[in-house]
Amino acid sequence: MDYQKEYQKWLASDALTAEEHAELEAIKDDPKEIESRFYGPLEFGTAGLRGTMAMGLHHMNLYVVRHATQGFANVICAEGEKAKEKGVAICMDCRLHGMEFARAAAEVCAAAGIKVRIFDALRPTPELSFAVRHYGCQAGINVTASHNPKEYNGYKVYWEDGAQLPPQHADAIARELEKIDIFTGIKTMPYDEAVKAGMITVMGQETDEAFLQEVMAMVTDTSAIPAVADSFKLVYTPFHGCGHKLVPEALKRAGVKHLLCEPQQMVIDGNFPTVKSPNPENPEGFYLAVELAKANDVDFILGTDPDSDRVGIMVRDKDGEYKVMTGNQTGVVLLDYLLGAMERTGKLPKNPVALKTIVTTEMARAVAESHGAKSYDTFTGFKFIAEKKNALEGSGEGKVVFSYEESYGYMLGDYVRDKDAVTASLLLTEMAAYYYAKGMTVLDAYQALCEKHGFYGEKTHNLVMPGLDGLADMAKLMKSLREAPPAEISGVKVVQFKDYADGSVVDCATGGKTAMELSGSNVLRFELADGTSIIVRPSGTEPKIKVYILTKGKDAAERDVNVKKYGEWVDTLKK
């Protein structure tokens, strides 16, 4: 693509406002900035779009949203009149321009003859997945950038099962977008006109209530919270986002009496004024919640990200310090609790299954198997987890009781097909109350699991490679590791090299090659002689390569040594 030509096309368009024209005029003498904005469109993948908000083809703005929606609308229309009547559910989070982008998407869908159900205000991502299933929609659109910094927005698309779009439909949209002019190829129907014509229906409290009924039905041990309600306390923060309403409501309905919501972060604000990053993976964002917990003698803290699909926890240790539990640790202890609670209450189904991603701790498999459950791996992303759940349950091979990934995402129940921080927050609180009654914290429960199953350790390293040069550097690193995989890492032999692109497994001692179940993703995995796995993959949403260390030690000290020494090898990849 000729970026200067594309830049001039945008400058000449009468679709832009005076302010938008001025933004583009301001960069006319900066060819590098022009190139970064117009060298190509944001790539439309199975996660949709995500980028910083600015004018240009490679950013999130009204024109890019309309363009993407026209492509998606064409794919829906190709399914026939029934698909258009089933329609699309549309949601947004707390991001700047969220409602504006959501309404723009609704206007394009309505013009294409596709019925729309749009939320009256921001809602948790899992409620969008629920709405698609609950109302029998053909598809869903969610304007969200999840946990990214405030400069970002995004556009996620869902299909009729409530899961993010399968690859074949994402590819179909990408093909459509190549044919559609971003200014002249879009048809819209004014929002108010579409509402009057019955093409747009607004969703509100009735959908919240239907969703909450499903959430509350997921309580496993109904006595756990009421038994300690007079003394059990917790602090909750939504990080200025979508969890502010439904998470506290679910906890109160479950019987929590002493719920302390961090007041500054309960304020909806897409600028995220109290945090550098609204990501529960970053412990520094919890500082206000920790202050509130200390002032009120609270052991347990919950925090959900801006679109409330991910949840992180902090737990007070025996020294009175608040410790972050990683997504791997939280998922393992919750899995163990749920399987145990289901056994105690007679709710454990036949052939129980736990799902996790390839980069999630192997401790989950050990925990699942200790309860007689099977564990399966999928690629990273809940669309793959949803796909596996549908396949296992559709064939009668197993009933999925819990799914999770290391980046603080948990899926429970049958009413959503995506990460769900509302339900996860409820069950994490039930679990914390259960251990509280035993004089334990969730951290204590995790330590007990380590003593039982081994001292697993995980660490994710992010090799950030921004800009055009970064894309080339990322491709170069993956190519180098694929074509010349290391024979040893930190002095430990690599015994197997797995390439998930073609599903090949190479035995490094013999050179023999076999195939594994999973294939079709740009991911490399090195299995080491000491049982450690190191996984390398480009991020699907950010300009970085993620390197995952999954290791184990005979005790905590050996585990920590392993994590450190393999981390030092990862550092050499940056050079």
MARSEZA-452304 format. One record per residue (C-alpha): residue number from 1; residue in one letter; x, y, z. Coordinates in steps of 0.05 Angstrom, whole numbers. Layout:
# MARSEZA-452304
{NUM; 'A'; {X; Y; Z}}
...
//
This chain:
# MARSEZA-452304
{1; 'M'; {0; 0; 0}}
{2; 'D'; {25; 70; -18}}
{3; 'Y'; {19; 104; 49}}
{4; 'Q'; {27; 174; 21}}
{5; 'K'; {-29; 162; -29}}
{6; 'E'; {-73; 135; 27}}
{7; 'Y'; {-56; 195; 70}}
{8; 'Q'; {-76; 243; 14}}
{9; 'K'; {-141; 204; 4}}
{10; 'W'; {-160; 214; 77}}
{11; 'L'; {-140; 288; 74}}
{12; 'A'; {-184; 298; 13}}
{13; 'S'; {-244; 263; 42}}
{14; 'D'; {-304; 307; 59}}
{15; 'A'; {-326; 253; 108}}
{16; 'L'; {-276; 279; 160}}
{17; 'T'; {-293; 334; 209}}
{18; 'A'; {-253; 398; 212}}
{19; 'E'; {-219; 372; 276}}
{20; 'E'; {-201; 306; 243}}
{21; 'H'; {-173; 343; 182}}
{22; 'A'; {-131; 386; 229}}
{23; 'E'; {-102; 324; 263}}
{24; 'L'; {-79; 297; 196}}
{25; 'E'; {-54; 364; 171}}
{26; 'A'; {-10; 369; 233}}
{27; 'I'; {32; 309; 211}}
{28; 'K'; {42; 331; 138}}
{29; 'D'; {116; 343; 149}}
{30; 'D'; {128; 279; 188}}
{31; 'P'; {135; 222; 137}}
{32; 'K'; {151; 170; 191}}
{33; 'E'; {86; 187; 227}}
{34; 'I'; {47; 186; 162}}
{35; 'E'; {76; 118; 146}}
{36; 'S'; {59; 90; 215}}
{37; 'R'; {-13; 112; 207}}
{38; 'F'; {-25; 92; 134}}
{39; 'Y'; {23; 36; 115}}
{40; 'G'; {-34; -13; 121}}
{41; 'P'; {-99; -28; 157}}
{42; 'L'; {-104; -56; 227}}
{43; 'E'; {-103; -131; 216}}
{44; 'F'; {-171; -163; 225}}
{45; 'G'; {-160; -229; 260}}
{46; 'T'; {-201; -277; 304}}
{47; 'A'; {-195; -226; 360}}
{48; 'G'; {-220; -171; 314}}
{49; 'L'; {-183; -104; 317}}
{50; 'R'; {-144; -68; 370}}
{51; 'G'; {-103; -5; 366}}
{52; 'T'; {-90; 65; 392}}
{53; 'M'; {-144; 117; 379}}
{54; 'A'; {-123; 167; 325}}
{55; 'M'; {-139; 186; 254}}
{56; 'G'; {-110; 138; 203}}
{57; 'L'; {-120; 70; 172}}
{58; 'H'; {-76; 36; 224}}
{59; 'H'; {-113; 64; 285}}
{60; 'M'; {-180; 58; 319}}
{61; 'N'; {-229; 112; 296}}
{62; 'L'; {-300; 119; 271}}
{63; 'Y'; {-282; 104; 199}}
{64; 'V'; {-243; 41; 215}}
{65; 'V'; {-301; 17; 259}}
{66; 'R'; {-352; 29; 204}}
{67; 'H'; {-307; -5; 153}}
{68; 'A'; {-298; -67; 197}}
{69; 'T'; {-373; -69; 211}}
{70; 'Q'; {-390; -65; 137}}
{71; 'G'; {-345; -125; 124}}
{72; 'F'; {-376; -163; 182}}
{73; 'A'; {-447; -144; 160}}
{74; 'N'; {-432; -171; 90}}
{75; 'V'; {-411; -238; 120}}
{76; 'I'; {-474; -241; 163}}
{77; 'C'; {-518; -224; 104}}
{78; 'A'; {-485; -280; 64}}
{79; 'E'; {-515; -328; 115}}
{80; 'G'; {-584; -309; 91}}
{81; 'E'; {-647; -274; 115}}
{82; 'K'; {-654; -316; 178}}
{83; 'A'; {-585; -293; 201}}
{84; 'K'; {-604; -220; 190}}
{85; 'E'; {-668; -229; 230}}
{86; 'K'; {-630; -264; 287}}
{87; 'G'; {-586; -203; 287}}
{88; 'V'; {-527; -177; 325}}
{89; 'A'; {-516; -160; 399}}
{90; 'I'; {-471; -99; 411}}
{91; 'C'; {-435; -79; 475}}
{92; 'M'; {-381; -31; 497}}
{93; 'D'; {-335; -21; 556}}
{94; 'C'; {-313; 43; 591}}
{95; 'R'; {-263; 65; 537}}
{96; 'L'; {-264; 134; 507}}
{97; 'H'; {-309; 135; 445}}
{98; 'G'; {-338; 68; 466}}
{99; 'M'; {-412; 86; 457}}
{100; 'E'; {-396; 127; 395}}
{101; 'F'; {-362; 67; 362}}
{102; 'A'; {-417; 19; 385}}
{103; 'R'; {-473; 63; 356}}
{104; 'A'; {-434; 70; 291}}
{105; 'A'; {-431; -6; 286}}
{106; 'A'; {-505; -10; 300}}
{107; 'E'; {-520; 41; 245}}
{108; 'V'; {-481; 1; 193}}
{109; 'C'; {-515; -65; 213}}
{110; 'A'; {-584; -33; 211}}
{111; 'A'; {-570; -5; 141}}
{112; 'A'; {-553; -76; 119}}
{113; 'G'; {-620; -101; 144}}
{114; 'I'; {-590; -135; 205}}
{115; 'K'; {-630; -129; 270}}
{116; 'V'; {-590; -100; 328}}
{117; 'R'; {-593; -108; 403}}
{118; 'I'; {-548; -56; 436}}
{119; 'F'; {-535; -45; 510}}
{120; 'D'; {-558; 22; 539}}
{121; 'A'; {-489; 32; 572}}
{122; 'L'; {-424; -5; 585}}
{123; 'R'; {-429; -78; 605}}
{124; 'P'; {-380; -135; 622}}
{125; 'T'; {-354; -173; 562}}
{126; 'P'; {-383; -239; 587}}
{127; 'E'; {-453; -208; 587}}
{128; 'L'; {-444; -195; 512}}
{129; 'S'; {-427; -269; 502}}
{130; 'F'; {-488; -286; 544}}
{131; 'A'; {-534; -240; 505}}
{132; 'V'; {-514; -271; 438}}
{133; 'R'; {-534; -340; 465}}
{134; 'H'; {-593; -317; 507}}
{135; 'Y'; {-627; -279; 450}}
{136; 'G'; {-607; -328; 396}}
{137; 'C'; {-567; -276; 357}}
{138; 'Q'; {-526; -292; 296}}
{139; 'A'; {-466; -252; 320}}
{140; 'G'; {-439; -202; 370}}
{141; 'I'; {-396; -139; 369}}
{142; 'N'; {-359; -113; 430}}
{143; 'V'; {-323; -47; 430}}
{144; 'T'; {-267; -60; 480}}
{145; 'A'; {-192; -59; 489}}
{146; 'S'; {-195; -103; 551}}
{147; 'H'; {-136; -86; 596}}
{148; 'N'; {-96; -44; 547}}
{149; 'P'; {-74; 27; 566}}
{150; 'K'; {-123; 85; 559}}
{151; 'E'; {-99; 104; 489}}
{152; 'Y'; {-127; 39; 460}}
{153; 'N'; {-195; 16; 437}}
{154; 'G'; {-215; -47; 401}}
{155; 'Y'; {-269; -84; 364}}
{156; 'K'; {-283; -157; 381}}
{157; 'V'; {-331; -200; 341}}
{158; 'Y'; {-371; -261; 363}}
{159; 'W'; {-410; -315; 327}}
{160; 'E'; {-475; -349; 344}}
{161; 'D'; {-447; -394; 398}}
{162; 'G'; {-425; -333; 438}}
{163; 'A'; {-351; -346; 426}}
{164; 'Q'; {-303; -300; 390}}
{165; 'L'; {-303; -308; 315}}
{166; 'P'; {-276; -374; 286}}
{167; 'P'; {-218; -366; 237}}
{168; 'Q'; {-258; -380; 174}}
{169; 'H'; {-306; -323; 188}}
{170; 'A'; {-249; -276; 207}}
{171; 'D'; {-216; -292; 141}}
{172; 'A'; {-282; -279; 104}}
{173; 'I'; {-287; -210; 137}}
{174; 'A'; {-215; -194; 119}}
{175; 'R'; {-230; -212; 46}}
{176; 'E'; {-292; -168; 47}}
{177; 'L'; {-253; -109; 76}}
{178; 'E'; {-205; -111; 17}}
{179; 'K'; {-264; -97; -30}}
{180; 'I'; {-296; -41; 10}}
{181; 'D'; {-274; 32; 5}}
{182; 'I'; {-268; 59; 76}}
{183; 'F'; {-307; 123; 57}}
{184; 'T'; {-352; 108; -2}}
{185; 'G'; {-366; 34; 10}}
{186; 'I'; {-403; 43; 76}}
{187; 'K'; {-479; 47; 85}}
{188; 'T'; {-508; 73; 149}}
{189; 'M'; {-578; 84; 178}}
{190; 'P'; {-584; 141; 228}}
{191; 'Y'; {-589; 113; 299}}
{192; 'D'; {-655; 145; 320}}
{193; 'E'; {-686; 127; 253}}
{194; 'A'; {-664; 54; 261}}
{195; 'V'; {-694; 52; 332}}
{196; 'K'; {-761; 79; 306}}
{197; 'A'; {-760; 28; 249}}
{198; 'G'; {-750; -29; 298}}
{199; 'M'; {-681; -46; 271}}
{200; 'I'; {-646; -27; 337}}
{201; 'T'; {-671; -52; 405}}
{202; 'V'; {-638; -27; 469}}
{203; 'M'; {-620; -78; 523}}
{204; 'G'; {-617; -59; 597}}
{205; 'Q'; {-635; -85; 665}}
{206; 'E'; {-676; -144; 639}}
{207; 'T'; {-613; -173; 607}}
{208; 'D'; {-572; -160; 670}}
{209; 'E'; {-623; -199; 710}}
{210; 'A'; {-624; -258; 662}}
{211; 'F'; {-548; -260; 664}}
{212; 'L'; {-545; -254; 740}}
{213; 'Q'; {-593; -312; 748}}
{214; 'E'; {-544; -356; 710}}
{215; 'V'; {-485; -329; 750}}
{216; 'M'; {-519; -342; 817}}
{217; 'A'; {-536; -413; 796}}
{218; 'M'; {-460; -426; 793}}
{219; 'V'; {-452; -423; 869}}
{220; 'T'; {-425; -492; 886}}
{221; 'D'; {-429; -493; 962}}
{222; 'T'; {-488; -448; 982}}
{223; 'S'; {-468; -450; 1055}}
{224; 'A'; {-396; -426; 1047}}
{225; 'I'; {-408; -351; 1047}}
{226; 'P'; {-468; -347; 1095}}
{227; 'A'; {-430; -389; 1146}}
{228; 'V'; {-377; -333; 1155}}
{229; 'A'; {-416; -272; 1131}}
{230; 'D'; {-415; -236; 1198}}
{231; 'S'; {-339; -232; 1199}}
{232; 'F'; {-313; -246; 1129}}
{233; 'K'; {-293; -183; 1091}}
{234; 'L'; {-266; -167; 1022}}
{235; 'V'; {-244; -107; 981}}
{236; 'Y'; {-264; -101; 908}}
{237; 'T'; {-241; -54; 852}}
{238; 'P'; {-267; -52; 780}}
{239; 'F'; {-208; -7; 757}}
{240; 'H'; {-258; 45; 732}}
{241; 'G'; {-293; -6; 688}}
{242; 'C'; {-351; -51; 674}}
{243; 'G'; {-350; -94; 737}}
{244; 'H'; {-375; -36; 780}}
{245; 'K'; {-447; -58; 779}}
{246; 'L'; {-455; -134; 770}}
{247; 'V'; {-396; -159; 810}}
{248; 'P'; {-418; -125; 875}}
{249; 'E'; {-490; -146; 861}}
{250; 'A'; {-471; -219; 853}}
{251; 'L'; {-429; -219; 916}}
{252; 'K'; {-485; -187; 957}}
{253; 'R'; {-536; -237; 930}}
{254; 'A'; {-489; -293; 952}}
{255; 'G'; {-491; -267; 1023}}
{256; 'V'; {-429; -223; 1029}}
{257; 'K'; {-444; -171; 1083}}
{258; 'H'; {-377; -135; 1088}}
{259; 'L'; {-360; -115; 1016}}
{260; 'L'; {-315; -55; 1011}}
{261; 'C'; {-313; -25; 941}}
{262; 'E'; {-253; 21; 928}}
{263; 'P'; {-290; 87; 918}}
{264; 'Q'; {-242; 123; 871}}
{265; 'Q'; {-237; 64; 824}}
{266; 'M'; {-313; 53; 825}}
{267; 'V'; {-318; 116; 782}}
{268; 'I'; {-327; 99; 709}}
{269; 'D'; {-272; 134; 670}}
{270; 'G'; {-237; 112; 606}}
{271; 'N'; {-177; 155; 625}}
{272; 'F'; {-163; 108; 684}}
{273; 'P'; {-139; 167; 727}}
{274; 'T'; {-115; 127; 787}}
{275; 'V'; {-72; 76; 751}}
{276; 'K'; {-18; 74; 698}}
{277; 'S'; {-46; 9; 672}}
{278; 'P'; {-117; -18; 687}}
{279; 'N'; {-91; -89; 685}}
{280; 'P'; {-101; -136; 745}}
{281; 'E'; {-37; -171; 725}}
{282; 'N'; {1; -108; 747}}
{283; 'P'; {2; -107; 824}}
{284; 'E'; {16; -32; 828}}
{285; 'G'; {-55; -18; 805}}
{286; 'F'; {-81; -48; 869}}
{287; 'Y'; {-49; 5; 914}}
{288; 'L'; {-115; 39; 932}}
{289; 'A'; {-149; -28; 945}}
{290; 'V'; {-90; -49; 990}}
{291; 'E'; {-97; 16; 1030}}
{292; 'L'; {-171; 2; 1040}}
{293; 'A'; {-157; -70; 1060}}
{294; 'K'; {-105; -50; 1111}}
{295; 'A'; {-151; 2; 1142}}
{296; 'N'; {-206; -49; 1150}}
{297; 'D'; {-168; -113; 1169}}
{298; 'V'; {-186; -149; 1104}}
{299; 'D'; {-150; -212; 1079}}
{300; 'F'; {-178; -217; 1008}}
{301; 'I'; {-178; -167; 949}}
{302; 'L'; {-212; -176; 881}}
{303; 'G'; {-198; -133; 820}}
{304; 'T'; {-231; -138; 751}}
{305; 'D'; {-203; -107; 687}}
{306; 'P'; {-240; -52; 649}}
{307; 'D'; {-285; -99; 609}}
{308; 'S'; {-293; -146; 668}}
{309; 'D'; {-272; -209; 633}}
{310; 'R'; {-209; -220; 675}}
{311; 'V'; {-200; -219; 750}}
{312; 'G'; {-139; -216; 795}}
{313; 'I'; {-133; -227; 870}}
{314; 'M'; {-88; -206; 927}}
{315; 'V'; {-84; -243; 993}}
{316; 'R'; {-55; -221; 1059}}
{317; 'D'; {1; -267; 1083}}
{318; 'K'; {22; -285; 1153}}
{319; 'D'; {68; -224; 1156}}
{320; 'G'; {10; -178; 1140}}
{321; 'E'; {34; -163; 1070}}
{322; 'Y'; {-13; -167; 1010}}
{323; 'K'; {12; -216; 958}}
{324; 'V'; {-11; -220; 886}}
{325; 'M'; {-30; -289; 864}}
{326; 'T'; {-15; -301; 791}}
{327; 'G'; {-67; -325; 742}}
{328; 'N'; {-35; -393; 742}}
{329; 'Q'; {-37; -398; 818}}
{330; 'T'; {-108; -371; 823}}
{331; 'G'; {-133; -418; 770}}
{332; 'V'; {-101; -479; 802}}
{333; 'V'; {-129; -465; 871}}
{334; 'L'; {-198; -449; 843}}
{335; 'L'; {-198; -512; 801}}
{336; 'D'; {-180; -553; 862}}
{337; 'Y'; {-234; -519; 904}}
{338; 'L'; {-289; -527; 852}}
{339; 'L'; {-275; -601; 840}}
{340; 'G'; {-273; -613; 916}}
{341; 'A'; {-336; -573; 928}}
{342; 'M'; {-372; -610; 872}}
{343; 'E'; {-351; -676; 903}}
{344; 'R'; {-376; -654; 972}}
{345; 'T'; {-443; -629; 947}}
{346; 'G'; {-456; -684; 897}}
{347; 'K'; {-452; -636; 837}}
{348; 'L'; {-392; -667; 802}}
{349; 'P'; {-414; -690; 733}}
{350; 'K'; {-393; -754; 698}}
{351; 'N'; {-328; -749; 659}}
{352; 'P'; {-308; -680; 687}}
{353; 'V'; {-259; -640; 645}}
{354; 'A'; {-214; -580; 658}}
{355; 'L'; {-189; -540; 599}}
{356; 'K'; {-127; -496; 597}}
{357; 'T'; {-82; -465; 544}}
{358; 'I'; {-14; -490; 523}}
{359; 'V'; {20; -433; 561}}
{360; 'T'; {-17; -447; 626}}
{361; 'T'; {16; -484; 684}}
{362; 'E'; {21; -560; 681}}
{363; 'M'; {2; -560; 755}}
{364; 'A'; {-71; -554; 732}}
{365; 'R'; {-66; -622; 699}}
{366; 'A'; {-39; -653; 763}}
{367; 'V'; {-95; -622; 804}}
{368; 'A'; {-150; -643; 755}}
{369; 'E'; {-125; -714; 752}}
{370; 'S'; {-121; -719; 828}}
{371; 'H'; {-197; -708; 828}}
{372; 'G'; {-209; -758; 772}}
{373; 'A'; {-219; -704; 719}}
{374; 'K'; {-185; -701; 652}}
{375; 'S'; {-146; -640; 628}}
{376; 'Y'; {-138; -617; 556}}
{377; 'D'; {-96; -562; 525}}
{378; 'T'; {-117; -511; 472}}
{379; 'F'; {-84; -453; 437}}
{380; 'T'; {-84; -386; 473}}
{381; 'G'; {-151; -352; 468}}
{382; 'F'; {-220; -369; 493}}
{383; 'K'; {-247; -380; 423}}
{384; 'F'; {-204; -443; 423}}
{385; 'I'; {-226; -462; 493}}
{386; 'A'; {-299; -452; 471}}
{387; 'E'; {-287; -494; 409}}
{388; 'K'; {-258; -551; 451}}
{389; 'K'; {-315; -546; 502}}
{390; 'N'; {-366; -550; 446}}
{391; 'A'; {-331; -610; 415}}
{392; 'L'; {-322; -650; 480}}
{393; 'E'; {-393; -638; 504}}
{394; 'G'; {-423; -647; 435}}
{395; 'S'; {-391; -715; 427}}
{396; 'G'; {-408; -736; 499}}
{397; 'E'; {-334; -746; 515}}
{398; 'G'; {-335; -701; 576}}
{399; 'K'; {-367; -644; 614}}
{400; 'V'; {-324; -582; 622}}
{401; 'V'; {-328; -556; 693}}
{402; 'F'; {-273; -503; 689}}
{403; 'S'; {-231; -469; 636}}
{404; 'Y'; {-175; -420; 645}}
{405; 'E'; {-112; -386; 618}}
{406; 'E'; {-53; -358; 655}}
{407; 'S'; {-71; -285; 639}}
{408; 'Y'; {-126; -282; 692}}
{409; 'G'; {-183; -309; 648}}
{410; 'Y'; {-233; -360; 675}}
{411; 'M'; {-295; -390; 642}}
{412; 'L'; {-349; -428; 680}}
{413; 'G'; {-419; -452; 664}}
{414; 'D'; {-454; -461; 598}}
{415; 'Y'; {-483; -392; 587}}
{416; 'V'; {-420; -356; 563}}
{417; 'R'; {-364; -375; 515}}
{418; 'D'; {-312; -325; 537}}
{419; 'K'; {-273; -303; 599}}
{420; 'D'; {-322; -284; 654}}
{421; 'A'; {-297; -243; 713}}
{422; 'V'; {-367; -235; 742}}
{423; 'T'; {-377; -309; 754}}
{424; 'A'; {-304; -320; 771}}
{425; 'S'; {-307; -264; 824}}
{426; 'L'; {-366; -298; 856}}
{427; 'L'; {-333; -367; 859}}
{428; 'L'; {-266; -339; 881}}
{429; 'T'; {-303; -305; 939}}
{430; 'E'; {-340; -370; 956}}
{431; 'M'; {-272; -405; 957}}
{432; 'A'; {-241; -350; 1001}}
{433; 'A'; {-299; -356; 1050}}
{434; 'Y'; {-293; -431; 1052}}
{435; 'Y'; {-219; -427; 1071}}
{436; 'Y'; {-233; -369; 1119}}
{437; 'A'; {-279; -416; 1158}}
{438; 'K'; {-220; -463; 1165}}
{439; 'G'; {-173; -408; 1189}}
{440; 'M'; {-137; -408; 1122}}
{441; 'T'; {-127; -358; 1065}}
{442; 'V'; {-127; -374; 991}}
{443; 'L'; {-51; -367; 994}}
{444; 'D'; {-49; -422; 1048}}
{445; 'A'; {-91; -466; 1003}}
{446; 'Y'; {-43; -456; 946}}
{447; 'Q'; {17; -473; 989}}
{448; 'A'; {-18; -538; 1010}}
{449; 'L'; {-27; -555; 936}}
{450; 'C'; {48; -543; 924}}
{451; 'E'; {65; -591; 980}}
{452; 'K'; {18; -643; 950}}
{453; 'H'; {33; -636; 875}}
{454; 'G'; {101; -603; 871}}
{455; 'F'; {130; -533; 867}}
{456; 'Y'; {111; -508; 798}}
{457; 'G'; {135; -440; 776}}
{458; 'E'; {116; -397; 716}}
{459; 'K'; {141; -331; 688}}
{460; 'T'; {119; -293; 626}}
{461; 'H'; {169; -247; 593}}
{462; 'N'; {148; -194; 543}}
{463; 'L'; {196; -175; 488}}
{464; 'V'; {166; -109; 465}}
{465; 'M'; {180; -91; 393}}
{466; 'P'; {140; -29; 373}}
{467; 'G'; {130; 3; 305}}
{468; 'L'; {145; -21; 234}}
{469; 'D'; {215; -43; 253}}
{470; 'G'; {185; -83; 310}}
{471; 'L'; {141; -125; 264}}
{472; 'A'; {203; -144; 224}}
{473; 'D'; {243; -159; 287}}
{474; 'M'; {188; -204; 313}}
{475; 'A'; {185; -243; 248}}
{476; 'K'; {262; -248; 247}}
{477; 'L'; {265; -276; 318}}
{478; 'M'; {212; -328; 305}}
{479; 'K'; {246; -348; 240}}
{480; 'S'; {313; -355; 274}}
{481; 'L'; {287; -398; 331}}
{482; 'R'; {248; -442; 282}}
{483; 'E'; {305; -453; 233}}
{484; 'A'; {361; -459; 284}}
{485; 'P'; {330; -482; 351}}
{486; 'P'; {378; -481; 410}}
{487; 'A'; {408; -548; 430}}
{488; 'E'; {409; -525; 503}}
{489; 'I'; {381; -469; 544}}
{490; 'S'; {417; -443; 606}}
{491; 'G'; {461; -505; 604}}
{492; 'V'; {402; -554; 603}}
{493; 'K'; {391; -598; 541}}
{494; 'V'; {331; -587; 497}}
{495; 'V'; {301; -657; 488}}
{496; 'Q'; {241; -639; 444}}
{497; 'F'; {226; -582; 397}}
{498; 'K'; {153; -570; 381}}
{499; 'D'; {128; -525; 325}}
{500; 'Y'; {54; -512; 331}}
{501; 'A'; {53; -481; 261}}
{502; 'D'; {55; -550; 229}}
{503; 'G'; {43; -592; 291}}
{504; 'S'; {112; -624; 288}}
{505; 'V'; {151; -654; 347}}
{506; 'V'; {225; -664; 337}}
{507; 'D'; {264; -711; 382}}
{508; 'C'; {329; -672; 390}}
{509; 'A'; {371; -735; 405}}
{510; 'T'; {350; -775; 344}}
{511; 'G'; {321; -723; 297}}
{512; 'G'; {258; -764; 292}}
{513; 'K'; {195; -726; 276}}
{514; 'T'; {124; -740; 300}}
{515; 'A'; {58; -701; 300}}
{516; 'M'; {17; -673; 357}}
{517; 'E'; {-57; -657; 360}}
{518; 'L'; {-52; -582; 357}}
{519; 'S'; {-27; -545; 295}}
{520; 'G'; {-38; -480; 257}}
{521; 'S'; {-10; -428; 304}}
{522; 'N'; {56; -389; 303}}
{523; 'V'; {82; -418; 370}}
{524; 'L'; {147; -454; 387}}
{525; 'R'; {158; -498; 448}}
{526; 'F'; {224; -525; 477}}
{527; 'E'; {219; -584; 525}}
{528; 'L'; {281; -588; 569}}
{529; 'A'; {314; -647; 604}}
{530; 'D'; {293; -622; 673}}
{531; 'G'; {219; -621; 655}}
{532; 'T'; {217; -546; 640}}
{533; 'S'; {178; -520; 580}}
{534; 'I'; {195; -454; 546}}
{535; 'I'; {143; -428; 497}}
{536; 'V'; {152; -370; 448}}
{537; 'R'; {95; -336; 411}}
{538; 'P'; {79; -267; 382}}
{539; 'S'; {22; -232; 418}}
{540; 'G'; {-43; -228; 379}}
{541; 'T'; {-61; -159; 404}}
{542; 'E'; {4; -122; 421}}
{543; 'P'; {72; -110; 387}}
{544; 'K'; {111; -160; 428}}
{545; 'I'; {135; -231; 432}}
{546; 'K'; {114; -268; 494}}
{547; 'V'; {161; -321; 524}}
{548; 'Y'; {132; -367; 577}}
{549; 'I'; {174; -406; 626}}
{550; 'L'; {138; -466; 657}}
{551; 'T'; {182; -502; 707}}
{552; 'K'; {181; -544; 770}}
{553; 'G'; {228; -555; 829}}
{554; 'K'; {233; -604; 886}}
{555; 'D'; {221; -544; 932}}
{556; 'A'; {207; -470; 927}}
{557; 'A'; {281; -452; 925}}
{558; 'E'; {297; -497; 865}}
{559; 'R'; {234; -472; 829}}
{560; 'D'; {256; -400; 838}}
{561; 'V'; {327; -415; 814}}
{562; 'N'; {299; -446; 751}}
{563; 'V'; {253; -387; 737}}
{564; 'K'; {312; -339; 745}}
{565; 'K'; {363; -377; 703}}
{566; 'Y'; {315; -388; 645}}
{567; 'G'; {294; -315; 650}}
{568; 'E'; {367; -296; 638}}
{569; 'W'; {365; -336; 573}}
{570; 'V'; {302; -299; 552}}
{571; 'D'; {339; -233; 563}}
{572; 'T'; {391; -254; 510}}
{573; 'L'; {335; -257; 458}}
{574; 'K'; {326; -182; 463}}
{575; 'K'; {396; -169; 437}}
//
